[in-house]
Amino acid sequence: MNKLLIALGLASAVAFVGCGKKEEAPAETATEQHAEAAADHAGAAVEAAGDATAAAASDAADATAAAGDAAATSVSEAADATATAAGEAADATVGAAKDATAAVAGAVESGAADVKEAAQN
């Protein structure tokens, strides 16, 4: 009878152990989900970084273009001012040359008149 009880005890233990087994979800499923989520987050971060880089490059290009336009405007204004000053200097030189020519002509006439007067005396 002891042998029969031992056999029944072993059989029930094996049955309980066999019934208690649950089929576990494969560990790969959770890992795949985590990997996919990490890949999605990384993709979003890369896309955001790309957008930020493109925006920064666009802003830098706009600032460079604006600085170029401002420099071109300044150079054009400086060239106009230089041309105006050169024109005014040329006009002043012409006026000075006329005045000097008139003074020399007056001195020559005065000298000629003095020589003529001296020759008549």
Sequence and secondary structure as in RCSB ss.txt:
>XXXX:A:sequence
MNKLLIALGLASAVAFVGCGKKEEAPAETATEQHAEAAADHAGAAVEAAGDATAAAASDAADATAAAGDAAATSV
SEAADATATAAGEAADATVGAAKDATAAVAGAVESGAADVKEAAQN
>XXXX:A:secstr
 HHHHHHHHHHHHHHHHHHH      HHHHHHHHHHHHHHHHHHHHHHHHHHHHHHHHHHHHHHHHHHHHHHHHH
HHHHHHHHHHHHHHHHHHHHHHHHHHHHHHHHHHHHHHHHHHHHH 
